Amino acid sequence: METVIKSTAKPEIQIKDRRKRSVKTTLIYVVLSIYAIINAYPIIWMMINSFKSEKEFAVNQFGFPKEFVFENYISAWNTANLGVLFKNSIFICLLATVITVFIGALVSYFLARFTFKLNKALYTFFIFGMLIPIHATLVPMFILLRDLGLLNNPISLLFPYIAFNLPITVFILTSFMKAFPKDIEESAVMDGCGIFRIFWSIILPMSRPAIATVVILNFIHNWNEFSFALVLINDPALQTLPLGLASFAGQFTVNYGAQMAGLTMSLVPILVFYLLLEKEIVKGMTAGAVKG
């Protein structure tokens, strides 16, 4: 009788555990779905209204358009001169991102894989950079670049973009590279590899998920940055996309459909960039979870 009771009790416990897990999983999915809808709704609302005419937008702001007005995109592209704005933003964002990630990877490699006296002090110095507010440096940055003769120059935006993105880049990459076993480098040294060969051929490929993460963070920050572009760039031919869209919204406040179309077009590169590196980010999150 005892053996029968035990054998029947175990399946009941397993069934209860499965039910608890399924309920917990369902609740998690429900919460995450609600959170995703809340975050995605403004973007969907913007895209829907970008196809409405001025009259329809004034009457119905939350429904689907009766007729899709594709002329809003043509009007936004021509009126706000989005072709020039896209070219300027892509050039500055890509160049700043590449330089920041490359410098950050080199610094992180030496901080994570080498031991020297100023290691902790240097790492603390970079982490402290994450605490500096951007707005506190606008006036000093303007005066410095004015004295250097770099105002109204595309290169002028590289300095603040690199400086403010380098701390978070070093923080993420250093934390990721510290988890690599020392045996890998020892084997490479035995094969005759130098420091920079190990960095370029071993450490960088292994850090690809973390690099993808910092690339996306850098690119999104640079793409959406407004304050430094407003202070350092006055020439309309050199303006970035956020600055140009702000001027567009201020001058053409009546045509909301064109404004929504311009904002929608400015969002496309970020979505494409994220989708291209999505798998690497998931790998980085999974690797971090397993190592932790």
C-alpha positions in Angstrom: 0.0 0.0 0.0 2.8 2.4 0.9 4.5 1.9 -2.5 1.2 2.6 -4.3 0.6 5.8 -2.3 4.1 7.0 -3.1 3.8 6.3 -6.8 0.5 8.1 -7.1 1.7 11.1 -5.0 4.7 11.8 -7.3 2.6 12.4 -10.5 0.2 14.7 -8.6 3.2 16.8 -7.4 4.6 17.0 -10.9 1.2 18.0 -12.3 0.9 20.8 -9.7 4.5 22.0 -10.5 3.7 22.1 -14.2 0.5 24.1 -13.5 2.4 26.6 -11.4 5.0 27.0 -14.1 2.4 27.4 -16.8 0.6 30.0 -14.7 3.8 31.8 -14.0 4.9 31.7 -17.6 1.4 32.9 -18.8 1.6 35.9 -16.3 5.1 36.8 -17.5 4.0 36.7 -21.2 0.9 38.8 -20.4 2.9 41.5 -18.5 5.6 41.6 -21.3 2.9 41.8 -24.0 1.2 44.7 -22.2 4.5 46.4 -21.8 5.4 45.9 -25.5 2.0 47.3 -26.5 2.4 50.4 -24.3 5.8 51.1 -25.8 4.8 50.3 -29.4 1.6 52.2 -29.4 3.1 55.7 -29.9 5.2 54.5 -32.8 2.2 52.8 -34.4 0.1 55.9 -33.8 2.7 58.1 -35.5 2.9 55.8 -38.5 -0.9 55.6 -38.9 -1.2 59.4 -38.7 1.6 59.9 -41.2 -0.8 58.7 -44.0 -3.6 61.1 -43.0 -4.5 64.4 -44.6 -4.6 67.6 -42.6 -8.4 67.6 -42.4 -8.7 63.9 -41.4 -6.0 64.3 -38.8 -8.0 67.2 -37.2 -11.2 65.1 -37.2 -9.9 61.6 -36.4 -6.5 61.3 -34.7 -6.8 57.8 -33.3 -8.5 55.8 -36.2 -7.1 54.4 -39.4 -7.0 56.7 -42.4 -9.8 56.5 -44.9 -7.4 57.3 -47.7 -3.6 56.8 -47.5 -1.9 60.1 -48.4 1.6 59.1 -49.5 2.2 62.7 -50.5 3.0 63.4 -46.9 6.3 61.6 -47.2 7.2 63.4 -50.4 6.3 66.8 -48.8 8.4 66.0 -45.7 11.4 64.8 -47.7 11.4 67.9 -49.9 10.3 70.6 -47.4 12.6 69.5 -44.6 15.5 68.6 -46.9 15.7 65.2 -45.4 18.2 63.9 -47.9 20.9 66.2 -46.6 19.9 65.6 -43.0 20.1 61.8 -43.5 23.5 62.1 -45.1 24.9 64.2 -42.3 23.4 62.0 -39.5 24.6 58.7 -41.1 28.1 60.1 -41.6 28.5 61.5 -38.1 26.8 58.5 -36.4 28.7 55.8 -38.2 32.1 57.5 -37.8 31.6 58.3 -34.1 30.3 54.8 -33.4 33.3 53.1 -35.2 35.9 55.3 -33.4 34.2 55.0 -30.0 33.8 51.2 -30.2 37.4 50.7 -31.5 38.9 52.9 -28.7 36.6 51.4 -26.1 37.6 47.8 -27.2 41.3 48.6 -26.9 40.9 50.2 -23.5 38.7 47.4 -22.2 41.2 44.8 -23.4 44.0 46.3 -21.4 41.8 46.9 -18.4 40.3 43.4 -18.4 43.3 41.3 -19.4 46.3 43.1 -17.9 47.2 43.9 -14.3 49.1 47.2 -13.5 49.1 49.8 -10.8 46.6 52.2 -12.3 44.2 49.6 -13.5 41.4 50.2 -11.0 42.0 54.0 -11.0 41.7 54.2 -14.8 38.6 52.0 -14.8 37.1 54.2 -12.1 37.9 57.3 -14.2 35.9 55.9 -17.1 33.0 54.8 -15.0 32.9 58.3 -13.4 32.4 59.7 -16.9 28.9 58.1 -16.9 27.9 60.5 -14.0 28.7 63.7 -15.8 25.5 65.4 -17.2 25.6 66.4 -20.8 24.1 69.9 -20.2 26.8 70.8 -17.8 29.4 70.6 -20.6 27.5 72.5 -23.4 29.0 75.9 -22.7 32.6 74.7 -22.0 32.4 72.5 -25.2 31.1 75.5 -27.2 33.9 77.8 -26.0 36.6 75.1 -26.6 35.6 74.3 -30.1 35.1 78.0 -30.9 38.6 78.7 -29.9 39.8 75.8 -32.0 37.8 77.1 -35.0 35.7 73.9 -35.2 32.2 75.3 -35.0 29.9 74.5 -37.9 32.1 71.6 -38.8 30.9 68.0 -39.0 34.0 66.9 -37.1 33.0 69.1 -34.1 30.2 66.6 -33.1 32.6 63.7 -33.0 34.4 65.0 -29.8 31.3 65.1 -27.5 29.8 61.9 -29.1 33.0 59.9 -28.5 33.6 61.3 -25.0 30.1 60.7 -23.7 29.7 57.2 -25.2 33.2 55.9 -24.3 32.4 55.3 -20.5 29.4 53.0 -21.1 31.3 51.3 -23.9 34.3 50.6 -21.7 32.0 49.4 -18.9 30.2 46.8 -21.0 33.2 45.5 -22.9 35.4 45.3 -19.8 32.8 43.3 -17.9 32.4 41.0 -20.8 36.1 40.5 -21.5 36.9 39.7 -17.8 34.9 36.5 -18.1 37.2 35.0 -20.7 39.5 32.3 -19.4 43.3 33.0 -19.3 44.0 29.7 -21.0 43.0 31.2 -24.4 45.7 33.9 -24.3 48.3 31.5 -22.9 47.7 29.1 -25.8 48.0 32.0 -28.2 51.3 33.2 -26.7 52.6 29.6 -27.0 51.8 29.8 -30.7 53.7 33.0 -31.1 50.9 35.6 -31.1 51.6 39.1 -29.9 49.4 41.3 -27.8 47.6 43.0 -30.7 47.3 39.8 -32.6 45.6 38.2 -29.7 43.3 41.3 -29.4 42.4 41.4 -33.1 42.1 37.6 -33.8 40.8 36.2 -30.5 39.4 38.8 -28.1 37.4 40.8 -30.6 35.7 37.8 -32.3 34.8 36.4 -28.8 33.4 39.8 -27.8 31.2 40.1 -30.8 27.9 40.0 -28.8 29.0 42.7 -26.4 30.4 44.8 -29.3 27.0 44.5 -31.1 25.3 45.8 -27.9 27.6 48.8 -27.6 27.4 49.5 -31.3 23.6 49.8 -31.1 23.7 51.9 -27.9 26.2 54.3 -29.5 24.4 54.5 -32.8 21.0 55.2 -31.2 22.5 57.8 -28.8 24.3 59.6 -31.7 21.3 59.4 -34.0 18.9 61.0 -31.4 21.4 63.5 -30.0 20.0 67.1 -30.1 21.8 69.3 -27.6 25.3 69.3 -29.0 24.0 69.5 -32.5 21.9 72.6 -31.6 24.9 74.4 -29.9 27.7 73.4 -32.2 26.0 73.4 -35.7 24.2 76.5 -37.1 24.7 75.9 -40.8 21.5 74.2 -42.2 23.6 72.2 -44.7 25.4 70.6 -41.8 22.5 69.9 -39.5 21.7 66.4 -38.2 18.3 64.8 -38.5 16.9 65.6 -34.9 17.9 69.3 -35.4 16.4 69.5 -38.8 13.2 67.9 -37.7 12.9 70.3 -34.8 13.2 73.2 -37.2 10.7 71.5 -39.6 8.2 71.1 -36.8 8.6 74.7 -35.7 8.1 76.2 -39.1 5.3 73.9 -40.4 3.1 73.4 -37.4 -0.1 73.0 -39.5 0.8 69.9 -41.6 0.9 67.3 -38.9 0.8 64.5 -41.5 4.1 65.6 -43.0 5.6 65.9 -39.5 4.6 62.4 -38.7 6.0 61.2 -42.0 9.3 62.9 -41.3 9.5 61.3 -37.8 8.6 57.9 -39.3 11.4 58.1 -41.9 13.9 59.1 -39.2 12.9 56.0 -37.2 13.5 53.5 -40.0 17.4 53.5 -39.8 17.4 52.7 -36.1 14.9 49.8 -36.6 17.0 48.4 -39.5 20.2 48.8 -37.5 18.7 47.0 -34.5 17.2 44.2 -36.5 20.6 43.5 -38.2 22.3 43.1 -34.8 19.4 41.5 -32.9 20.9 38.0 -32.9 24.2 39.2 -31.6 22.5 41.0 -28.7 20.5 37.9 -27.8 23.8 35.9 -27.8 25.4 38.5 -25.6 22.5 38.3 -23.1 22.5 34.5 -23.1 26.2 34.3 -22.7 26.1 36.7 -19.8 23.3 34.8 -18.1 25.2 31.5 -18.4 28.5 33.0 -17.1 26.7 34.7 -14.3 
